[in-house]
Amino acid sequence: MPTTDRDDVLALACRLIEIDSVSPADKGCQDLLRSRLEASGFHCHAMPFADVDNLWATHGDQGPLLVFAGHTDVVPPGPEADWQTPPFNPEIKDGMLYGRGAADMKGSLAAMVIAAERFVTNYPDHSGRLGFLITSDEEADAIHGTRAVMNALSEQDIVIDWCLVGEPSSQDQLGDVIRVGRRGSLNATLTVKGIQGHVAYPDDAVNPIHRLAPALAALVAESWDQGNAHFPATSLQVSNIHAGTGATNVVPGHCEVRFNFRYSTESTAEALKQRTSEILDRFDLDYQIDWALSGEPFLTMRETLINAVTRALDEATGVTPTLSTSGGTSDGRFIAPYGTEVVELGPVNATIHKVNECVRVADLPRLASVYEAIMKELLAAQ
């Protein structure tokens, strides 16, 4: 690969990393990307909702629509003293590019844009349409970002046929894993009420922790489903438990527990809610439970996009990917329900959200080559 191609992707990734766009702030990342896309003939539209910046860009007038989706926001870096280099000062050491967002997912954004520039230069009259959906609200509440943009596009009767999300999907080497679906995510906040009192007089108090314990054990022990060929079994994980006044001699008046279901297509959110209530009702509890659905499970079964990505990886890297639905949620959960084929492909995810986040420098131009090959597979004139 020519050195100029390598340097173009690396330079753009570094410029993006230098911007401290902690979610939901964009701080000019999308302006930078927009200027490059417009220079390549893309029609760009800012689509802000509330305090979130979103960018929608398209190239081509008709035919099937291939969209590259990504986010400019990053998670907080944590204590800078724990980093070997400042998190928003990109630096190359031993073949690795360090900086917050290097892997998740400013490196992918840089590769996408450079690949698109090359593709539309080589195929100015390509078939179909090429698009970008970029948000600054993936790492935060994910309410006013991709979710809101997809609603707006639907109201305009804009249909995305294929979507490539640049999340860091790879495990050991670039392209060894691609995500073809994700589990659903359902959050619960369970509050159990008791009667506060002195620990020396337990008959005059009701300890909500004691009341909760067997019910919580029953929830954790429950087999919710067995999964299927594409998804592991549904899992319940407790993430937070809080009770007490801070004193050692006070029985608390209430206990709050937060837990999450990562669920397969064998279960539904409503069924999980109902079964949870049925289990809790078996115990002597005064409780309230509040639910928040982060996203339904999705699975891309149709083969057009998966086959194009697989062929592109073979052409550009020689790697045959494993198809996976593991990992956390992504904005793909807001795109797939509209009938879109969704695949996630990005760099190695070993350091995402960690101190000293990094990506292999050599992987960035390779990723751009893969993205360009996908565009050729789906949109190059035959």
Steps between C-alpha positions, in 0.01 A plus 500: 500500500641844411640694795270793422193282560637387835583855602159635396310263729744545787499880471120520506479259796749715693308819427183340633670363812635847580141619550381420853149405393386331820140387449270662401729781384621499140717814524555532125576141400203490266595835346837351414342192344233701325756724330678198356180327389366814333831539316436151358151590379289376791181686589529560874227591746540582867224332702531626859258381765509654849869530594616234254668566164424259216616495139322341205684490167424334167665452161291385202136557413323165476524130558594292806650697789818390680565698817808514720402579859718622782535734796734785580439494877729313737479385861681707766873424514517460877799634696754633252778401738415136427570545130850456363424782255232773527169346379429776247856530378532219242837334509657205319707252699617158387262497206195595707301825485401606852215733593140498617286391207785342303312169488149613600448640247692791350737265323203342324355841407829605345517174302139537384544854372832436325352187341197696380720771352694242302187313393309799361815621325540164326125442451338842464198346327466202732173312518276550800566750778771533763426662834632589845309516827721651769388585853650632825262310730601135479697484825247699706120478512462402131166680484564801277755337272454211259160414648368851424665515157346169396157624605550813292623306197203267525265798496668605174456148357877453483582128519849370579561168329840418648680651797860448605558612860865571576499369857822321605389143433834326447644283776861408422559629148316732267191334354510176696154574648207690353177562689186397316264564791480604862314385807224714641568708810236552770579691820310478829507708817340305784419682824400289802342685790551413866467677834802685630598435861772423751698181437462412868121485462442296182140421599419869457653520152473326163834448330452532121839341433398185683167493319667555164778243532302180421308672221821625344650152526196361318537756221869422457436124497218518246557350153337755272558319172754270335602735222522371144746442219573871476473623859612375842242451773348812654701629796401704806781692669472716813698820459419706812363447851447791734350518848567650839567839657871448545459421867568151634214502748207585271279258311442666161157605387545395140738316267558575133633245252583556135532212261517443127374234262705430189247293315477289189233486235349212698365753753321834482520799728138463604540132581807571712317771690205271567714208619701730726184627666370145541820401682499808724134446586588163654679680780373727776616824340375856485666600178498722195681422177580744220608381156707658224541327164833584335436298187337190357716216368567493127656257256598550138406181319492619141828430328564800271691719745662213692629348177631837379685559828644147497625535142644846575691367801640214296609739225657760729635289786466130419304453823183290521280648776301330771138619508405605853219657703703540820601820675303798619248711318568734210303747292429214263205426731331820379566431131415131461128534596442696177577191293865590444772237471752600770857380547760638741865500395782695656843467663612280790298576813749396771552852640164671445378712794829425678792716604760513220247417228684423179477354153761347271620769261521247217136402551362843411592501129407130482160584642459776241581247228237260638238776511583603145476139384153475659391808305629340182319175574165673543512821296766484230343508154501155343 
